[in-house]
């Protein structure tokens, strides 16, 4: 999931497609540009807007995205309170990428490149999936 231009989401989709070539990856964007960018990254399906976020969050096994997706009014107001609540209530796992552009900062995080966080988030999702196969 992503908003704004979908750059973080596209990076996540590309990495997910590499590790899960047979997986169904649904790109959910807060706007059409974000969804389109994630689709260019290789997502299987795409959906846009508040209802798409709410609907898919309730059904997702895993959600990956920038930290702002759980913060109401983040991403210059693109994340509605309903969206943030839906992602937070996801019955699956939620892996968040720390972003300095969000007004919420997580204390104690290392200052690392975005690509490193993307790989780590996808690795965590991969470990979760491997544990489910046992």
N, C-alpha and C positions, 0 to 999 in steps of 0.2 A: 504494500500500500504506500502511496505517496501523493504529494500535492505539488503545487508550484509547477516547475518544469518537468518533474518526474526523474531527475538525474539519479538520485539515490535509489529510487525504485528500479530504474533500468539497470543499474549496477547489480542490485540484488537479483533481479530476474536473470541476467546474464550468468551470474555465478550459480544460481539454482539450476539453470538449464544445463550447465556443465556437469554438475554433480547428480542431477536427477533427470537425465534425458527422456525418460519415459513418464515422468511425473506430470500431473495437471497443475499448471501454474496459472492462477487467475490474477491478472493485474487490476487492482482497484484504485482508481485515482479520484482525487477530490475535484479534478477538472479534466476536460478533454485532452489538453496538452500533456498532462502527466500520464494519463492512460495510454495515449498514442505512443509516448516515448517508451513506456514499459512494454508495449506490444512490439515495438521495434527491437527490443531486447530479447524477444523470443517467447513471451507469455502465450499460453494456449488460448486464453479467453481474456476479455477485458470488459470492465464496467465502470461507470462514472457517476459520481454524485453522492449525496447524503444517503439516499435510500440504498444504493449499491453497497456503500460501506456498512450500513446497518444490517442489511440482508446477508451479505457474505461473511461478516464478522461472526454472526451467530452459527455459521456452518463450517468455519475454517478449522482445519487441523492445526495449522501454524500460520501466524501473521508475522511478517517481517516488514520493518519500515523505520523511518526516522522517529526519534523520541517524541516529536510534536504530535504524532497521531493519537496520543492519549492525553493531550493537553487541550482543553477547550480554548478556542480562539487562536490557536497557534497557526503558523504558516500564513501570517497576515490576515487572519480571520477565516481561512478556508476550512479549518477544523471546527465544526459546530459542536456544541456541547453534546448533542445526540450522537455524533460520530465518535467523539472521545469516549463516551460511555459505552458504546457498542464494542469498540475495540478492547476496552478494559474488561468487559464482561465476556469476551470470547471464551468459549469452553475449551479451546485448544491452547497452545502455547503462543506467547507473544514475545518476539525478540526485537529489541529496540536499538537503533543506531544513535549514539549520542551526537547531537548537532549543536554547535555554538550559536546558531541563529535562532534557536528556540529560547524563550525567556526563562526557561527552567534549566538549571545547571545541576549536574550530579557531582557531588563532592567526591574527590578521591580518584576520579578517572584519569587515566594517562592521556596526554595529548598525542594522539596518533593520527595517521592518515586515514581518510575515509575508506580507502580500499582495504586497509587492514581490518577495520571494523566490519565491513561487508563480508569478508572471508570468514571472520570469526562468527558472525551471526549465522551464516549458512552452515558452517561446521557444527554449530550448536543444533541447528535444525536437523542436520544429517545424523548426529548422535542420537537425537530424539527418535528419529525414524528407525534407526538401527535397533534401539531398545524396544520398539514396538514389534519388531519382527521376531523377537525371541519367543 
